[in-house]
Amino acid sequence: MEGGGAQYNPRTVEEVFRDFKGRRAGMIKALTTDVEEFYQQCDPEKENLCLYGFPSEQWEVNLPAEEVPPELPEPALGINFARDGMQEKDWLSLVAVHSDAWLLSVAFYFGARFGFDKADRKRLFNMINDLPTIFEVVTGGVAKKQTKDKSLVSNHSSNKSKSNSKVRESQAKHSKASQPKDEEQGLDEEDEDEHGETLCGACGENYASDEFWICCDACEKWFHGKCVKITPARAEHIKQYKCPSCSNKRARP
């Protein structure tokens, strides 16, 4: 934890919040703009690794502190072990969730250490809660740079095969994106009733109207296109789609 809490002890609500924002920015950078470098550093063959964010908006993948108890709460251990055992998007989402939990624990560690009263703790939490979580940033389009892709998806919500009724249903899901605004509210409620329980087989998140979905012909589960790295353009040329899990299953002798 060199460069972390050892050299910087925020004592006021505003200082703790600045500390929180700096660490959060560093971790978001690791999971979005620096994701390739972060991915390479998390080699499953290495020891228990943690993702640290620093007040300077920098990040680091390193071993946990050897001292017990540590000066600051530690992030989740062993984030590298699951890297190759799941979809990259799912793995990054999992690291993001643990990162959010760590940020809160560090902020409230400072709050407890420096005797924040109930009002100060509430004010700190409200300031933190006004920011999107790392998980929301990562799963919402990876640092906003995929907003253009999202608009393309909603405009070109196509399918893998014209003869596939499941994908035609997916098209129907996306069709409301082109409806006039005065009809959207009524469609939202109807859509939520019809598809509210539809979950992505990869990340477990709900259906969203502005996202491209594809259905596996083997297990009949729905997936976000981005979770299984299938674009609408690519889906048009796939006659029989199999998700990663079904593709990896070997035929029994």
C-alpha positions as CSV (number, residue, x, y, z in Angstrom):
1,M,0.0,0.0,0.0
2,E,2.8,2.4,-0.7
3,G,1.5,5.8,-1.7
4,G,-1.9,5.0,-0.2
5,G,-3.2,5.8,3.3
6,A,0.2,5.8,5.0
7,Q,1.1,9.3,3.7
8,Y,-2.4,10.8,3.8
9,N,-4.9,10.9,6.6
10,P,-8.1,12.8,5.7
11,R,-9.8,14.2,8.8
12,T,-12.9,16.1,7.6
13,V,-15.9,14.9,5.6
14,E,-14.7,16.9,2.6
15,E,-11.2,15.4,2.8
16,V,-12.5,11.9,3.1
17,F,-14.8,12.5,0.1
18,R,-11.9,13.8,-1.9
19,D,-9.9,10.7,-0.9
20,F,-12.9,8.5,-2.0
21,K,-13.2,10.2,-5.3
22,G,-9.5,9.9,-6.0
23,R,-9.4,6.2,-5.2
24,R,-12.6,5.6,-7.2
25,A,-11.2,7.4,-10.2
26,G,-8.1,5.3,-10.1
27,M,-10.0,2.0,-9.9
28,I,-12.4,3.1,-12.7
29,K,-9.4,3.8,-14.9
30,A,-8.0,0.3,-14.2
31,L,-11.3,-1.3,-15.2
32,T,-12.0,0.9,-18.3
33,T,-9.3,2.9,-20.0
34,D,-6.4,0.9,-18.7
35,V,-8.3,-2.4,-18.8
36,E,-5.8,-4.2,-21.1
37,E,-2.9,-3.4,-18.8
38,F,-5.0,-4.4,-15.7
39,Y,-6.0,-7.7,-17.4
40,Q,-2.4,-8.6,-18.1
41,Q,-1.3,-7.8,-14.5
42,C,-3.9,-10.1,-13.1
43,D,-2.2,-13.4,-14.1
44,P,-4.0,-16.3,-12.4
45,E,-0.6,-18.0,-12.0
46,K,0.5,-15.3,-9.5
47,E,-0.2,-15.1,-5.8
48,N,-3.3,-13.4,-4.2
49,L,-3.5,-10.1,-5.9
50,C,-5.6,-7.0,-4.9
51,L,-6.6,-3.9,-6.9
52,Y,-5.8,-0.7,-5.0
53,G,-6.9,2.8,-5.8
54,F,-5.0,5.8,-4.5
55,P,-6.1,9.4,-3.7
56,S,-3.9,10.5,-6.6
57,E,-6.3,8.8,-9.0
58,Q,-3.8,6.0,-9.7
59,W,-4.3,2.3,-9.4
60,E,-2.1,-0.7,-8.6
61,V,-2.3,-4.4,-8.6
62,N,-0.2,-5.8,-5.8
63,L,0.0,-8.3,-2.9
64,P,-1.9,-7.4,0.3
65,A,0.0,-5.7,3.2
66,E,1.8,-8.2,5.4
67,E,1.0,-6.3,8.6
68,V,-2.0,-7.5,10.6
69,P,-4.2,-5.7,11.1
70,P,-3.3,-3.5,8.1
71,E,-3.3,0.3,8.3
72,L,-6.4,0.5,6.0
73,P,-9.0,-2.1,5.1
74,E,-7.8,-4.4,2.4
75,P,-9.5,-5.0,-1.0
76,A,-10.8,-8.4,-2.0
77,L,-7.9,-10.9,-2.2
78,G,-7.2,-13.1,-5.2
79,I,-9.1,-11.2,-7.9
80,N,-6.7,-12.7,-10.4
81,F,-7.7,-16.3,-9.8
82,A,-11.0,-16.2,-11.6
83,R,-9.8,-14.2,-14.5
84,D,-9.6,-17.0,-17.0
85,G,-12.5,-19.0,-15.5
86,M,-15.3,-16.6,-16.6
87,Q,-16.3,-14.2,-19.3
88,E,-14.1,-11.1,-19.2
89,K,-17.1,-8.8,-18.7
90,D,-18.3,-10.9,-15.8
91,W,-14.9,-10.9,-14.2
92,L,-14.5,-7.1,-14.5
93,S,-18.0,-6.6,-13.1
94,L,-17.1,-8.8,-10.1
95,V,-13.9,-6.8,-9.4
96,A,-16.0,-3.6,-9.8
97,V,-18.5,-4.8,-7.1
98,H,-15.7,-5.6,-4.7
99,S,-14.0,-2.3,-5.4
100,D,-17.1,-0.4,-4.5
101,A,-17.3,-2.3,-1.2
102,W,-13.6,-1.5,-0.5
103,L,-14.1,2.2,-1.2
104,L,-16.9,2.4,1.3
105,S,-15.0,0.5,3.9
106,V,-12.0,2.9,3.6
107,A,-14.2,6.0,3.7
108,F,-16.0,4.8,6.8
109,Y,-12.8,3.6,8.4
110,F,-11.6,7.2,8.3
111,G,-15.0,8.3,9.6
112,A,-14.7,6.0,12.6
113,R,-11.1,6.7,13.2
114,F,-11.6,10.5,13.3
115,G,-14.9,10.3,15.3
116,F,-17.4,11.4,12.7
117,D,-20.8,11.7,14.4
118,K,-24.1,10.5,13.0
119,A,-24.7,13.7,11.0
120,D,-21.2,13.6,9.5
121,R,-21.5,10.0,8.5
122,K,-24.8,10.6,6.9
123,R,-23.4,13.6,5.0
124,L,-20.4,11.6,3.8
125,F,-22.6,8.7,2.6
126,N,-25.0,11.1,0.8
127,M,-22.0,12.7,-1.0
128,I,-20.7,9.2,-2.0
129,N,-24.2,8.0,-3.0
130,D,-24.6,10.9,-5.5
131,L,-21.8,9.3,-7.6
132,P,-22.4,6.2,-9.8
133,T,-20.8,3.1,-8.4
134,I,-17.8,1.6,-10.1
135,F,-20.1,-1.4,-11.0
136,E,-22.6,1.0,-12.7
137,V,-19.8,2.7,-14.7
138,V,-18.2,-0.6,-15.8
139,T,-21.4,-2.3,-16.8
140,G,-23.0,0.8,-18.2
141,G,-20.7,1.0,-21.2
142,V,-17.1,1.0,-20.0
143,A,-16.3,4.6,-19.1
144,K,-18.9,6.1,-21.5
145,K,-16.8,5.3,-24.6
146,Q,-19.4,2.8,-25.8
147,T,-22.3,5.3,-26.0
148,K,-21.9,5.5,-29.7
149,D,-22.1,1.7,-29.9
150,K,-25.3,1.8,-27.9
151,S,-26.9,4.2,-30.3
152,L,-25.9,2.0,-33.2
153,V,-27.3,-1.0,-31.4
154,S,-30.7,0.7,-30.8
155,N,-30.8,1.8,-34.5
156,H,-29.6,-1.5,-35.9
157,S,-31.2,-4.0,-33.5
158,S,-30.8,-6.9,-35.8
159,N,-30.7,-10.6,-35.4
160,K,-28.7,-13.7,-36.2
161,S,-31.3,-15.3,-38.5
162,K,-34.5,-14.1,-40.1
163,S,-36.0,-17.5,-39.6
164,N,-35.3,-17.5,-35.9
165,S,-38.4,-16.6,-34.0
166,K,-36.5,-16.0,-30.7
167,V,-34.4,-13.3,-32.4
168,R,-37.5,-11.8,-33.9
169,E,-38.7,-11.5,-30.3
170,S,-35.4,-9.7,-29.6
171,Q,-36.1,-7.3,-32.4
172,A,-39.5,-6.6,-30.9
173,K,-37.8,-5.8,-27.7
174,H,-35.7,-3.2,-29.5
175,S,-38.4,-1.8,-31.6
176,K,-39.7,0.5,-28.9
177,A,-36.4,2.5,-29.2
178,S,-37.8,3.9,-32.4
179,Q,-41.3,4.7,-31.0
180,P,-42.4,8.3,-30.5
181,K,-41.7,9.7,-27.1
182,D,-45.4,10.0,-26.2
183,E,-45.7,6.3,-26.6
184,E,-42.6,5.3,-24.7
185,Q,-44.0,5.6,-21.2
186,G,-46.8,3.2,-21.9
187,L,-44.5,0.8,-23.6
188,D,-42.0,0.9,-20.8
189,E,-44.6,-0.5,-18.3
190,E,-45.7,-3.2,-20.8
191,D,-42.1,-4.1,-21.6
192,E,-41.2,-4.4,-17.9
193,D,-44.2,-6.8,-17.4
194,E,-43.2,-8.9,-20.4
195,H,-39.4,-9.0,-20.1
196,G,-38.8,-7.9,-16.5
197,E,-37.7,-11.4,-15.5
198,T,-35.4,-11.8,-18.6
199,L,-31.8,-12.1,-17.2
200,C,-28.6,-12.3,-19.1
201,G,-27.0,-15.8,-18.8
202,A,-23.6,-14.2,-18.5
203,C,-23.8,-11.2,-16.2
204,G,-27.2,-11.9,-14.6
205,E,-28.4,-8.3,-15.3
206,N,-32.0,-7.5,-16.5
207,Y,-33.1,-6.8,-20.1
208,A,-32.6,-3.2,-21.2
209,S,-34.3,-1.7,-24.2
210,D,-31.2,0.0,-25.6
211,E,-29.1,-3.2,-25.6
212,F,-28.7,-5.9,-28.2
213,W,-29.6,-9.4,-27.0
214,I,-29.0,-12.8,-28.6
215,C,-30.4,-16.2,-27.7
216,C,-28.4,-19.5,-27.5
217,D,-30.0,-22.2,-29.7
218,A,-28.7,-24.9,-27.4
219,C,-29.6,-23.8,-23.9
220,E,-32.2,-21.1,-25.0
221,K,-30.7,-18.5,-22.6
222,W,-30.6,-14.9,-23.5
223,F,-27.3,-12.9,-23.4
224,H,-26.3,-9.3,-23.8
225,G,-24.4,-9.1,-27.1
226,K,-21.5,-7.3,-25.3
227,C,-21.3,-10.0,-22.7
228,V,-20.6,-12.7,-25.3
229,K,-18.8,-10.4,-27.7
230,I,-21.4,-10.6,-30.4
231,T,-22.3,-7.5,-32.4
232,P,-25.6,-7.1,-34.3
233,A,-23.6,-7.1,-37.6
234,R,-21.9,-10.4,-36.7
235,A,-25.2,-11.9,-35.5
236,E,-26.7,-11.5,-39.0
237,H,-24.3,-14.1,-40.3
238,I,-24.7,-16.7,-37.5
239,K,-27.3,-19.4,-38.4
240,Q,-27.1,-21.4,-35.2
241,Y,-25.7,-19.4,-32.2
242,K,-24.2,-21.3,-29.2
243,C,-23.1,-19.4,-26.1
244,P,-19.6,-19.9,-24.7
245,S,-20.7,-22.5,-22.2
246,C,-22.5,-24.6,-24.7
247,S,-19.6,-24.2,-27.2
248,N,-17.2,-25.5,-24.6
249,K,-19.3,-28.6,-23.8
250,R,-17.8,-31.7,-25.4
251,A,-20.1,-34.4,-26.8
252,R,-20.3,-37.5,-24.5
253,P,-18.7,-40.7,-26.0
